[in-house]
Amino acid sequence: MTENEQPEQKPDPIVEAIFEALGALPSGKSASPMDIARTFADARAKPGDRPDAWRRYLNAVKQQMVHLARAGRIEILRKGVRVDPNDFKGVVRLRFPIKD
């Protein structure tokens, strides 16, 4: 590998789950991080998993949503208003940016 070549990186499965969930919604609609974590956990569920196994993925979803919002790829909403990804708290929802 030469200096200019970057190793091929696999896409993060949490990021893919966020984009898949938001892509399935009508334009301008939002999804909660909890719903995304549940969907992600359901897709990977094993027969012996507890019903609340989705909680182990919630922190990863929240970390990736902040990263994606900082990059401008999604928006974080609180009470329907876009918030700063570096300074928010409480119950939030996610959506793709709306083109003006």
Secondary structure, DSSP 8 states (H G I E B T S, - for coil): --TT--------HHHHHHHHHHHTS-TT--B-HHHHHHHHHHHT--TT--TTTTHHHHHHHHHHHHHHHHTTSSEEEETTEE--TTS--SS-EEE-----
